Amino acid sequence: MRLCYRCLLWLHPPMFRREFSNEMLWIYDQAARTEGAMSLFFDGVGSLTRQWVLRSRWWKIALALSLAVLQIVLGGFSAVIFGHRHLEAPARDPSVVNMAEFAHYGAIAHQPLTVGIVMYLAVFFTGGLTIMVIGLAFWMRHCARRVR
């Protein structure tokens, strides 16, 4: 198990490995008997994840992708909830004043799925994702300036 832990330490970023690998291996040798080797191995996996994701700023990409997936899922749920209404008589007048009636009788609600609608949704999701990523980048730049 010590060999697996050494391999796990080798997977850490080089700067972290040079500074802390000897100490972590010493702690592993001392605590493996009392704490158990598996708990120390999982702690090393957690350390490896923290060092590569948080310290290398890959978490920004992971967060942006997570928010993009969330946006697509919420968009899909809203399409399921608001997109397919079965009514006896759709509104004849396109100038509906009430927003609930517009969602109920809206232009997209009763049409079959066409290439134009798919393109509209793709542009909507791509635009929203772009705005989210740009906003996240500016927010992170602002936070980085405040830390300095």
Backbone torsions as a table, in degrees:
resi	resn	phi	psi	omega
1	MET	NA	-28.5	179.4
2	ARG	-64.4	-35.9	178.1
3	LEU	-64.9	-41.0	176.6
4	CYS	-62.8	-40.1	179.4
5	TYR	-66.1	-38.2	176.5
6	ARG	-64.0	-39.3	176.4
7	CYS	-64.3	-38.1	177.2
8	LEU	-64.3	-40.2	176.3
9	LEU	-66.3	-34.5	179.8
10	TRP	-66.9	-26.6	-179.9
11	LEU	-76.4	-13.0	178.2
12	HIS	-66.3	159.8	176.5
13	PRO	-58.3	146.2	-173.6
14	PRO	-56.2	-41.3	-178.7
15	MET	-65.0	-42.4	177.9
16	PHE	-66.3	-41.9	-178.5
17	ARG	-62.0	-43.1	179.9
18	ARG	-63.3	-35.9	-174.7
19	GLU	-84.1	-36.8	-169.2
20	PHE	-120.0	-7.2	-172.7
21	SER	-65.3	-40.0	179.6
22	ASN	-64.2	-41.5	179.0
23	GLU	-66.6	-41.1	179.7
24	MET	-66.2	-37.8	177.3
25	LEU	-67.5	-38.0	177.1
26	TRP	-64.4	-43.8	177.9
27	ILE	-63.0	-39.3	178.2
28	TYR	-61.1	-45.9	-178.9
29	ASP	-62.9	-38.3	-178.4
30	GLN	-75.2	-40.4	-171.5
31	ALA	-96.7	-9.3	-177.1
32	ALA	-62.1	-32.9	-178.9
33	ARG	-72.2	-40.3	-175.5
34	THR	-90.6	-42.2	-176.4
35	GLU	-85.6	-26.6	-175.3
36	GLY	98.5	139.9	-175.0
37	ALA	-70.6	-33.2	-176.9
38	MET	-67.9	-40.5	179.5
39	SER	-64.5	-37.5	177.2
40	LEU	-69.9	-35.0	177.8
41	PHE	-64.9	-44.4	178.7
42	PHE	-67.2	-32.6	174.0
43	ASP	-64.4	-38.9	176.5
44	GLY	-65.8	-36.2	176.2
45	VAL	-65.0	-40.4	176.4
46	GLY	-63.5	-41.3	177.4
47	SER	-63.8	-41.4	178.5
48	LEU	-61.4	-43.2	178.7
49	THR	-63.5	-46.4	179.5
50	ARG	-60.1	-44.0	-175.1
51	GLN	-67.9	-41.0	-177.7
52	TRP	-80.5	-36.2	-175.2
53	VAL	-86.2	-52.5	-174.6
54	LEU	-78.9	-43.9	-175.2
55	ARG	-75.4	-30.3	-178.0
56	SER	-90.9	3.8	177.4
57	ARG	65.9	21.0	173.6
58	TRP	-72.4	-16.7	-178.5
59	TRP	-65.0	-25.2	177.8
60	LYS	-64.5	-42.4	178.9
61	ILE	-67.6	-42.2	178.7
62	ALA	-63.0	-40.1	178.2
63	LEU	-66.3	-42.5	179.2
64	ALA	-62.8	-42.5	178.7
65	LEU	-67.2	-37.6	177.6
66	SER	-64.1	-43.3	178.1
67	LEU	-66.4	-34.2	176.9
68	ALA	-65.3	-43.0	178.0
69	VAL	-64.0	-41.1	177.9
70	LEU	-61.3	-42.2	179.1
71	GLN	-63.8	-41.7	179.4
72	ILE	-66.4	-40.6	179.2
73	VAL	-65.1	-46.1	178.6
74	LEU	-64.0	-38.0	176.2
75	GLY	-63.7	-39.0	177.4
76	GLY	-66.2	-41.8	177.1
77	PHE	-64.1	-41.2	179.8
78	SER	-67.3	-34.3	176.4
79	ALA	-66.2	-37.7	178.1
80	VAL	-68.9	-41.9	-177.0
81	ILE	-72.4	-47.7	-173.0
82	PHE	-99.6	-13.3	-171.1
83	GLY	-80.8	-34.6	-173.1
84	HIS	-117.9	95.6	176.0
85	ARG	-111.5	133.4	178.3
86	HIS	-104.9	105.2	-179.5
87	LEU	-118.3	156.2	179.4
88	GLU	-74.7	-41.2	-177.7
89	ALA	-137.7	107.6	176.6
90	PRO	-66.9	158.6	-176.9
91	ALA	-62.5	136.8	178.5
92	ARG	-84.9	-30.1	-176.6
93	ASP	-94.9	118.7	-179.1
94	PRO	-73.2	-10.5	-179.1
95	SER	-92.0	69.4	179.6
96	VAL	-83.8	131.0	-175.6
97	VAL	-84.5	-41.5	-176.2
98	ASN	-77.5	132.5	-177.8
99	MET	-68.6	-33.4	178.4
100	ALA	-66.3	-39.0	177.1
101	GLU	-67.5	-36.7	178.0
102	PHE	-63.2	-42.3	177.8
103	ALA	-65.6	-33.9	-178.3
104	HIS	-75.7	-40.9	-176.9
105	TYR	-109.7	14.0	-169.1
106	GLY	-56.4	169.1	-174.7
107	ALA	-66.1	-33.3	-175.9
108	ILE	-91.5	-21.1	-171.1
109	ALA	-61.8	-35.7	-174.1
110	HIS	-109.2	11.5	-179.9
111	GLN	-97.4	149.4	174.5
112	PRO	-69.5	158.5	-179.2
113	LEU	-69.8	116.8	-178.7
114	THR	-119.2	172.8	178.7
115	VAL	-63.3	-37.0	178.8
116	GLY	-62.4	-42.5	178.5
117	ILE	-67.0	-41.2	178.2
118	VAL	-63.0	-41.0	177.4
119	MET	-64.9	-40.5	177.1
120	TYR	-59.2	-47.1	179.3
121	LEU	-65.4	-38.8	179.3
122	ALA	-64.1	-42.7	177.8
123	VAL	-65.3	-40.7	178.6
124	PHE	-60.6	-49.0	-179.1
125	PHE	-67.5	-41.9	179.8
126	THR	-65.1	-42.6	177.3
127	GLY	-63.1	-43.4	178.0
128	GLY	-63.6	-41.8	178.1
129	LEU	-64.1	-42.1	179.1
130	THR	-62.5	-44.1	178.5
131	ILE	-62.8	-39.9	179.1
132	MET	-65.2	-43.6	-178.9
133	VAL	-67.5	-42.1	178.3
134	ILE	-64.9	-43.2	177.4
135	GLY	-61.5	-41.5	178.0
136	LEU	-64.5	-40.0	179.3
137	ALA	-64.7	-44.0	178.4
138	PHE	-65.9	-38.7	178.7
139	TRP	-64.3	-41.9	179.3
140	MET	-67.5	-37.6	177.2
141	ARG	-64.1	-40.4	178.5
142	HIS	-63.9	-43.8	179.3
143	CYS	-65.8	-37.3	179.7
144	ALA	-65.8	-36.3	177.7
145	ARG	-67.6	-37.6	-179.7
146	ARG	-69.1	-30.6	-179.4
147	VAL	-71.7	-36.9	-178.7
148	ARG	-67.0	NA	NA
